[in-house]
Amino acid sequence: MNISMLESDIHAHRFVLELLGKPSEKDLGLWIYQEGGPKTIAVFSLASSQMFLKVGKSKLADPHSLKANITIWEQKDMLPKRGETAKWGQPTKDWNKATRKTVTPSIMINADIFVALNQNTELNDLDLNSLKAQLISLSKVSLPANTEGRAGHIAYTCLPQNRVVYPSKLNAVSKNVDFIWYGTSGSTNLAELLLTLALGFKLEKPAKFDNYGASNEENLAGQLAMIGFTDSLSRNTGINFDLTVTSTAECILEKVSKPIKDIAWEVEKSLRHSVGLCHRLGEKSIATDSFSWLNQNGWKTIKQLHSEGYSFGGAIIYWAFYAQSKTGNPPFCAILYDGSKGAVHKLAAQWMKPPHGLWICPTGNFQILRKGYKNPYEEFHIPTFLQTLEQKGNTAQVLTQLWELALERVPLSPEKVGSVVIVLVNNDGSIEVQKS
């Protein structure tokens, strides 16, 4: 869980230290604890004269009402439903609810959970064990059953939670990153490009997208296609997108100067099992524990192996991708696509802590496929799609619908982990949406 406190609030600091002990780390003004879940808890103290009232059955608020020792509520209960103000003579529960926003420090107003302490209360008057259990429970998120292997589940359970972006945290991440970044293992991926643009739009940040085609020519064609789509989307939605497209090989992989054997060892150490390392057309794939191959080639760099016709697997790409946020580089927010093989994203953890600048935004599983597709990994041909839309005169309608679907998937709320949205594109450019 993440604890937010005012630097000058000694009462809140003393309470949190007594309740939870020293934090495992501090980052961006938050005290970070490994217990609980990803939610942020704002803890602040109030003078007794400002404190909430003790709540009791049939009790009405008056100037002589007893003050509570501690009050806890959630973001969803911050405001009264009908906008009431605090008035004497109303039930104490309603009086308290009407007071919440007025006494909560404005800098904390976007937290998920709120704890207000009466400064006249002694800590030994509180049941700290019960309070700790309550806050741990409140800070957790509800994840769907049987989604343990998915990327979204990994994000909400295994990564540093103060750097994971979920719907209520957009303001926090926008202040701390310079741009949004994601990419594809092919020459294009229209759905994932849309997710990247959607997060950039919501955070008002530039977006960056890289591709990893089979050749430089394929890369360039894919980049031009994605730029063409983004330009068309901009014309039809009225949104100016700040997009940079680049090559995975040049922008990520070939920046790594380490020998491949050292990379293989680091990846295995982080994931605690072997994974695919690289492959070459017509040959058997190489794993991180292919010792015979590593004995012969382990001293080579990724750039050298690229020149010999090797391509690299997802774990190696993600390892190098997340490492681009190392200290000294501009901080960025990476898209974490809710795929079925989520364990690879544990590689992000080390870069999500100071002094490094990585943030992670889980996004929903979103696919755009040709109707009648035989392989869900086949690349969708963007130029043909745009040409068909122009011929049929429905470009604005279809692109606006795709854009709205992408916006719904970013960020991915915890309860939607494992959900899938598939868009099937007909020969005439019209689309069918399947949600599960």
Buried (B, 14 or more C-beta within 10 A) or exposed (E): BBBBBBEEBEBBBEBBEEBBEEBEBEBEEBBBBEEBBBBBBBBBBBEEEBBBBBBEEEBBBEEEBEBBBBBBBEBEEBEBEEEEEBEEEBBBBBBBBBBBEEBBEEEBEBBBBBBBBBBBBEBEEBEEEEBBEBBBEBBBBEBBEEBBEBBBBBBBBBBBBBBBBBEBBBEBBBEBBBBBBBBBBBBBBBBBBBBBBBBBBBBEBBBBBBBBBEEEEBBBBBBBBBBEBBEBBBEBBEEEBBBBBBBBBBBBBBEBEBBBBEBBBBBBEBBEEBBBBBBEEEEEEBBBBBEEBBEEBBEBBBBBBBEEEBBBBBBBBBBBBBBBBEEEBEBBBBBBBBBEEBBBBBBBBBBBBEEBBBBBBBBBBBBBBBEEBEEEEEBBBBEBBBEBBEEEEBBEBBBEBBBEBBBBBBBBBBEBBBBBBBBBBEEEBBBEEEEE
